[in-house]
Amino acid sequence: MDTKTLKASYHAHMLPVYAPYDAVLVRGRGATATDLDGKTYIDFTSGIGVNALGFCDPEWVRAVSDQAGQLQHTSNLYYTLPATTLAQTLTAQTDFDAIFFANSGAEANECAIKLARKVSFDRHGPGRADIISLTDSFHGRTMAALSATGQPSMHEAFMPILPGFSYVPPDDLAVLEAAITPATCAVMVECVQGEGGVHILDRAYLQGLAALCRDKDLLLIVDEVQTGIGRTGKLFAYQHYDIQPDIITLAKGLGGGLPIGACLTTAALKDHFSTGSHGSTFGGNPIACAGAKVMVDRIAQPAFLAAVEAKGQLLEDSLTPCPSIEKIDRLGLMIGLTLKDQKPADVLAACLDKGLMVLTAKDKVRLLPPLSISEEDLSQGCAILTEVLSGK
């Protein structure tokens, strides 16, 4: 099938909820992808933060292939070694004690929302179930996760959204405190709002928010779907802020290319869920868990995380001299570029034409290279981006 035929077939048979960029990718290795016509691209997207070890990492491929040949699925009616081992690995690397495995970030956030409301119900009775999140947040596209998302434009066509959610602007603690009512049970935040424009929350704000949650007996939920598993140079973004959430959610980089989500919580909260409180037929899938263990084992190493920060600094240093860039927002290898004149969508298209894959977020160009990217690929990608931004 040639490129033109494939694109026509795609649009004939798929619901029109996506607008794919003009490349039909067929294979990849490391930080390089190849399309159906043989053109190669340096990847500064990681599949929106998923391919944290790049395309087809050999160790990851072996783990998922071996598991596929042993046991691909059982449901949660039975114990499995991959899910149990991954849970042990994650709890050993964190301050959390219990995990629910799902299939996506949205599902992990659904679990977090349900758990927060269940804890509040058990402790305080009915009528205390509201959750505060931030404007420009993004927590997913299922109905509860969408309702937690602080972007009214995403709600408009799907009203009514679920009740019990309110939104306050980030980095304003006084407004947040004023929004708390006797019905509030939790606050839900991203330390870096990825889809919201790579907005890095203020350190003092997050520390004040965490203290306020403790004082008001509110649960603090941190959505680490995009920021977790090393993206920011620490295993989790909240670790930059010296705070301790009650619940965090993971997906994207955890799976390395296979669908998986996770909701992590503490021993103090785990028993508020009981048999039947929540579930997922595919959650904890053995193949996905086998791949995820490779991701955590590799990325959690201090030397690997230090290299993520070093690569992020290299990227920032490479792009800082570019006169077309007004501002660079960066935490690890999570980068947002504010441009002086050019439109991010135009830059994305021009980069793709020259063999570089980038993303956009609100009014910024967003970069999420594989955490394992080589300095050579990083430098080459930066050279292409600089060339595009210079109008060449």
C-alpha positions in Angstrom: 0.0 0.0 0.0 1.5 3.4 -1.0 1.3 6.5 1.1 -1.6 8.1 -0.8 -3.7 4.9 -0.6 -3.0 4.4 3.1 -4.1 8.0 3.9 -7.3 7.7 1.9 -8.1 4.4 3.6 -7.4 5.9 7.1 -9.8 8.8 6.5 -12.4 6.5 5.0 -12.5 4.1 8.0 -11.5 6.0 11.1 -13.6 8.3 13.2 -12.3 11.8 12.4 -11.1 12.6 15.9 -7.4 13.0 14.9 -5.6 15.1 12.3 -2.4 13.0 11.7 0.7 14.8 10.6 1.9 14.2 7.0 4.0 11.1 7.6 3.2 7.4 7.6 5.6 5.9 10.1 6.5 2.2 9.6 9.5 1.5 11.8 11.8 3.1 14.2 15.0 2.5 16.2 16.2 4.6 19.0 15.4 8.3 18.3 14.9 7.8 14.5 11.7 6.9 12.7 11.2 5.9 9.1 8.2 6.5 7.0 6.6 4.4 4.2 8.6 6.3 1.5 11.9 5.7 3.3 12.3 9.2 4.7 13.9 9.3 8.2 13.0 11.6 11.1 14.7 12.5 14.4 12.0 12.1 17.1 11.6 15.0 19.6 8.1 13.7 20.6 8.5 10.2 22.1 4.9 9.5 20.9 3.8 12.3 23.3 6.1 11.2 26.1 5.5 7.4 25.7 8.6 6.1 24.0 10.9 7.1 26.9 13.6 4.6 25.7 13.0 5.4 22.1 11.7 3.1 19.4 12.1 -0.6 19.8 14.6 -0.6 22.7 16.2 -4.1 22.5 15.7 -5.0 26.2 12.1 -3.8 26.1 11.4 -5.7 22.9 12.8 -8.9 24.5 10.7 -8.5 27.6 7.4 -8.0 25.9 8.2 -10.6 23.2 9.1 -13.3 25.8 6.0 -12.5 27.8 3.8 -12.7 24.8 5.1 -16.2 24.2 4.3 -17.2 27.8 1.1 -15.7 28.9 -0.6 -12.7 27.2 -3.7 -12.2 29.5 -5.5 -13.7 32.4 -7.7 -10.9 33.8 -7.5 -10.0 37.5 -9.2 -13.2 38.5 -5.7 -14.7 38.9 -2.3 -13.7 40.2 0.4 -13.0 37.6 4.1 -12.6 38.1 4.6 -9.5 35.8 2.0 -7.4 37.6 3.1 -8.4 41.0 6.8 -7.8 40.2 6.1 -4.4 38.6 4.1 -3.4 41.7 7.0 -4.4 43.9 9.4 -2.5 41.8 7.3 0.7 41.8 6.7 0.7 45.5 10.3 0.1 46.2 11.2 3.2 44.1 8.6 5.4 45.7 6.9 6.5 48.9 3.8 4.7 48.0 2.5 1.3 49.1 -0.3 0.2 46.8 -1.1 0.3 43.1 -4.0 -0.1 40.8 -3.0 -0.9 37.2 -5.2 0.5 34.4 -4.7 1.0 30.6 -4.2 4.7 30.2 -3.7 8.0 32.0 -7.3 8.9 31.9 -8.2 5.6 33.6 -5.5 6.1 36.2 -7.1 9.5 36.9 -10.5 8.0 37.1 -9.2 5.6 39.8 -7.7 8.5 41.7 -10.9 10.5 41.6 -12.9 7.5 42.9 -10.4 6.8 45.6 -10.4 10.4 46.8 -14.2 10.4 47.0 -14.3 7.0 48.7 -11.7 8.1 51.4 -13.7 11.3 52.1 -17.0 9.3 52.3 -15.5 6.9 54.8 -14.0 9.6 56.9 -16.6 12.4 56.7 -19.8 10.8 55.2 -21.7 12.0 52.1 -21.7 15.5 50.7 -17.9 16.0 50.7 -16.8 14.9 47.2 -15.7 18.0 45.2 -12.3 18.2 43.6 -10.4 21.4 42.7 -8.1 21.3 39.7 -6.3 24.0 37.8 -7.2 26.0 34.7 -5.4 24.8 31.6 -5.0 21.4 33.2 -5.4 18.2 31.2 -6.4 14.9 32.9 -7.9 12.8 30.1 -10.9 12.4 27.9 -13.2 10.0 29.7 -16.1 11.8 31.4 -14.7 12.1 34.9 -11.1 12.9 33.7 -12.6 15.4 31.2 -14.6 17.0 34.0 -11.4 17.4 36.1 -9.7 19.1 33.1 -9.7 22.8 33.5 -10.3 23.7 29.9 -13.9 24.8 29.1 -13.4 24.5 25.4 -13.0 20.8 25.8 -16.3 20.5 27.8 -18.4 22.5 25.4 -19.7 19.8 23.1 -20.0 17.2 25.8 -22.1 18.9 28.4 -23.3 18.2 30.9 -19.9 17.3 32.4 -19.9 15.6 35.8 -20.7 17.8 38.8 -18.2 18.1 41.7 -15.3 19.8 39.9 -14.1 23.4 40.1 -11.1 25.2 38.6 -8.7 27.8 39.8 -5.7 29.5 38.1 -2.3 28.0 38.8 0.2 29.7 41.1 -2.3 31.7 43.1 -2.6 30.1 46.6 -5.1 32.7 47.9 -7.6 31.9 45.1 -7.2 28.2 45.7 -7.8 28.6 49.5 -10.9 30.8 48.8 -12.3 28.0 46.5 -12.2 25.4 49.2 -15.7 24.7 50.7 -17.0 22.1 53.2 -17.8 19.9 50.1 -14.2 19.8 48.9 -12.3 16.5 49.3 -9.2 16.8 47.1 -7.0 19.0 45.0 -5.7 17.6 41.7 -2.7 19.1 39.9 0.1 18.5 37.3 3.5 19.8 38.5 4.1 20.7 34.8 1.0 21.4 32.7 2.1 19.6 29.5 -1.0 20.0 27.3 -1.6 23.3 29.0 1.5 24.8 27.5 4.4 23.4 29.4 3.7 25.6 32.4 6.0 24.7 35.3 4.2 25.3 38.6 5.9 27.6 41.1 7.8 25.8 43.9 6.5 27.9 46.7 2.9 27.6 45.3 3.0 23.8 45.3 4.6 23.6 48.8 1.9 26.0 50.0 -0.8 23.9 48.3 0.5 20.7 49.9 0.5 22.4 53.4 -3.0 23.7 52.8 -4.3 20.2 51.9 -2.8 18.9 55.1 -4.4 21.7 57.2 -7.8 21.2 55.6 -7.7 17.4 55.5 -7.9 17.3 51.7 -6.1 14.7 49.6 -3.5 15.9 47.2 -3.5 14.1 43.8 -0.6 14.7 41.5 -1.1 13.7 37.9 2.3 12.4 36.7 0.9 10.9 33.4 3.2 13.0 31.3 5.8 14.0 33.8 6.4 10.7 35.5 9.1 8.0 34.9 12.0 10.3 34.5 10.7 12.9 32.1 11.7 15.8 34.3 15.1 14.5 35.4 13.7 12.9 38.6 11.6 9.7 38.6 8.5 11.9 39.4 8.1 15.6 39.0 6.7 16.1 42.5 10.2 15.2 43.8 11.5 18.5 42.6 9.2 20.3 45.0 9.8 18.4 48.3 6.1 17.5 48.7 4.4 14.2 49.4 1.1 13.6 47.5 -1.5 11.2 48.8 -2.1 9.8 45.3 -0.2 9.9 42.0 -1.1 8.7 38.6 1.1 7.3 35.8 0.9 6.2 32.2 2.8 7.2 29.0 6.5 6.6 29.8 5.6 3.8 32.2 4.6 1.5 29.3 7.3 2.5 26.8 4.9 1.9 23.9 2.2 -0.4 25.4 -1.0 0.8 27.1 -0.7 0.9 30.8 -1.7 3.3 33.6 -1.2 3.2 37.3 -2.7 4.9 40.4 -0.4 4.8 43.4 -1.3 5.6 47.0 -0.3 5.1 50.6 -0.9 2.4 53.1 -3.1 4.8 55.0 -5.5 5.0 52.0 -5.3 1.6 50.3 -7.9 -0.1 52.5 -10.6 2.4 51.6 -11.0 0.4 48.4 -12.2 -3.2 48.9 -13.1 -6.0 46.5 -15.4 -4.7 43.8 -14.7 -1.0 44.5 -12.9 -0.7 41.2 -11.6 -2.9 38.4 -10.3 -3.3 34.8 -10.4 -6.4 32.6 -7.1 -5.5 31.0 -5.5 -3.7 33.9 -2.2 -5.3 34.9 -1.8 -7.0 31.5 1.2 -9.3 31.7 2.8 -8.1 28.5 2.4 -4.4 29.4 3.7 -5.0 32.9 6.8 -6.9 31.6 7.7 -4.0 29.4 7.0 -1.5 32.2 9.4 -3.2 34.5 12.2 -2.7 32.0 11.2 1.0 31.8 11.3 1.5 35.6 14.5 -0.6 36.2 16.4 1.4 33.6 15.1 4.9 34.2 15.1 4.9 38.0 18.9 4.6 38.0 20.5 7.8 39.4 23.0 7.9 36.5 20.2 7.7 33.9 18.2 10.5 35.6 21.3 12.7 35.8 21.8 12.1 32.1 18.2 13.2 31.4 18.9 16.5 33.1 22.3 16.9 31.3 20.6 16.3 27.9 17.9 18.8 28.8 20.5 21.4 29.6 22.3 20.6 26.3 19.1 21.2 24.4 18.4 24.4 26.2 22.0 25.7 25.7 21.7 24.8 22.0 18.5 26.7 21.4 19.0 29.7 23.7 21.0 31.7 21.1 18.2 31.4 18.6 16.8 34.9 18.1 13.3 33.6 17.2 12.8 32.1 20.6 11.4 34.4 23.2 11.5 32.0 26.2 12.4 28.4 27.0 10.5 26.6 29.8 12.2 23.4 30.8 12.3 20.7 33.4 14.5 17.8 32.4 13.6 16.8 28.9 10.1 18.4 29.0 10.5 21.7 27.1 8.2 24.5 25.9 9.4 27.1 23.4 7.6 30.5 23.3 8.3 32.0 19.8 8.5 35.7 19.0 6.6 35.7 15.7 6.2 32.2 14.2 3.1 30.0 14.7 3.9 26.7 16.4 1.9 24.7 13.9 3.9 26.2 11.0 7.1 25.4 12.8 5.9 21.8 13.3 5.1 21.4 9.7 8.5 22.8 8.5 10.4 20.6 11.0 8.6 17.5 9.7 9.5 18.5 6.1 13.2 18.7 7.2 13.1 15.4 9.1 12.4 16.4 12.7 9.3 15.5 14.7 8.1 18.1 17.3 4.9 18.8 19.1 2.8 21.9 20.0 1.0 22.8 23.2 -1.2 25.9 23.3 1.0 28.7 22.0 4.3 26.9 22.3 6.4 24.4 20.4 6.7 21.4 22.8 9.7 19.0 22.8 9.7 15.6 24.5 12.7 13.7 23.1 13.3 10.1 24.2 15.1 10.1 27.5 17.7 7.7 26.0 18.4 10.0 23.0 22.1 10.3 22.1 23.8 13.7 22.3 24.5 13.4 18.5 20.8 13.0 17.7 19.9 15.7 20.2 22.3 18.1 18.5 21.2 17.2 15.0 17.6 17.8 16.0 18.4 21.1 17.5 20.3 22.1 14.3 17.2 21.3 12.2 14.9 23.2 14.6 17.2 26.2 14.7 17.3 26.2 10.9 13.5 26.2 10.7 13.2 29.0 13.3 15.8 31.0 11.4 13.6 30.8 8.3 16.0 28.8 6.2 
